[in-house]
Amino acid sequence: MMFGCVTEFIKRRWSILKNIKLKYFIAVILILISVSGCGLTGNDPVKKGKRLLESRSPADWYKAAENFKKSLKSGSIVSNLLARSYRKIAKKCLERASIEVGKIESRFNDEVKIRKEIADSPVIMNLFNEALTNLITSSRVMPSSKFTYYYLGVGFGQMARIQLIKHKKKDLLKKARNAYILALKLDPKYIKARYGLSMVYLITKKYTAAIEHILTILKMSKRNKKAYFALGRIYYEMKKYKKAENAYRILLEILPRKSRMKNSVRRNIEILESLNEKIRKK
């Protein structure tokens, strides 16, 4: 009798135990499914894409873009991530192109020879083309990204710098200008885009427009070194040597004590002092 009661007790406890085990088993299965992504749709490619985008390998950024493309219907967040993927690839291409350009510049002194060597380099031209292709694609995916338009301006500007054919150079500078303008429409306080636009105006000899944008930068960033250097250069091109000298003197004051730029700024001041002296003697 005693033995029968014990058996019944064990059976009841085992039934309860089985139910608990079953519940735990189902819970574990559900957790595994959610982690592995089995049976899920949009979220998994997005998570995978995010992981790939954090990689240091450009090959992974292409894979990230492919993952984001699978989930484009998920909304603007995914569109932004996809645009960022293309932009990241483009930035790397521009960086690599800049390194290759630097190698050629270190080998030659003649500017025309340098530009010809760069234009004849399939590696550099492919990098520029890949960068611009990815940036244009990025702008189509996310038309409201100021960063994409800024880097488009950079890319077109760099291509214009090495272009030997005048009408092609002019066309590239126009595209660079338009890209910077679009970036500034999205964010008028975007200093990098405004500086890029001022450089396009400097190259195209629209000095008044260039100064206008540089002075706007200095209102937002009173100790902006690049802006003062550009201001000196623009005034020099306009033959306003005293104003150019003043801009360089301000720059000399705000540069760090050990800055390598100080020597070149001092040389510029000396040249301008000499020019101003000649004007006074006339």
Summary of the structure (lengths in Angstrom):
residues: 282
radius of gyration: 30.4
end to end distance: 131.2
largest distance: 131.2
contacts: 842
relative contact order: 0.05
helix: 84%
strand: 0%
